[in-house]
C-alpha cells in the first residue's frame, strides 16, 4: 500500500492530500510545489487558510518546496518556489495532465476548502489556463537612421546627395564617381558649377574618387576617375539600375541644377544611353596566299 501524496498536514489548517501516485511519478512533487506557492501568494480563492509562515510552521515545512530541477525558491520567501519555478512546474504538470492526473484532492479540516476552490476538474482550468503563462517572444526592432549618400558638399556650390542606401550597397560610390567625373570633364549640362579644382577644394575632396576595384584616377586629374574607371562604373550602375536605383538626387544651393540636368529619370537615359559606351569587338581577317604544291 503506497502512502498518499501529502501536500501539507497542518495542525492548524488540516490535511491536504492526493491518492497515492506511482513510484517515480513527479505529479505529487509538481502539484505540491504549485499549490504551496499559490497559497503563499494568495492566488487561490480560499478564506480560512492561515498565513504561509503559519501554515509552514504548523506543517513542518522547513525547506524549499520548488521541484529541484525546475528552479529554486524566492529570496523573499525561501520556502516557496520562485515564479520561474512555478511556471516551469505548471508547464510540465499541464502538458502531462491526463497521464499525470493528480486525481481527487482531499482536504480535511479547514483545508477542505482547497479542493472546492480548485473546482470539479481538480484545478486544471484554473492552473493551466489562468495561472500558467504562455511564453511570449518579444522582438525588439532597432531602427537605425542611415546617413544620406553625399556626392559632394561644397561651401561654394552647395550639397548634392541621395537618400540613404542600404549598408553594403555600391550605388552611392558608383554614382558619386560618375557624377564627379562628368562635372570635372564638363559633360553635364550645368551652368553654375565652379571648376572642378574649386569644387574639390570647397568640398574637402582630397583623394581619388574612382571606385577602387574598377580602376584608378587619371594622371592629369588625380581626384577624378579615369575614363576606363568611369565606363566600368557606368556598366555596373546601368546593369543594376532598377535594384540600385540611386534616385531621387537632391541638390541644395547652386547644386540644385544637377538633378534638373539629369532629367526626370534621375539620369538613366543620359548616363546609360549617351555617356556609357558599348564595347565593340573588331575581328581582323588575314588572308595568307599559300604556295602551290610543286611536284
Helices and strands as residue ranges (DSSP letters): E 5-10, E 14-18, H 27-40, H 52-59, G 68-70, H 83-95, H 97-100, E 106-107, G 109-111, H 112-118, H 124-125, I 126-131, E 149-154, E 158-162, H 171-184, H 196-203, G 212-214, H 227-239, H 241-244, E 250-251, G 253-255, H 256-262, H 268-269, I 270-275
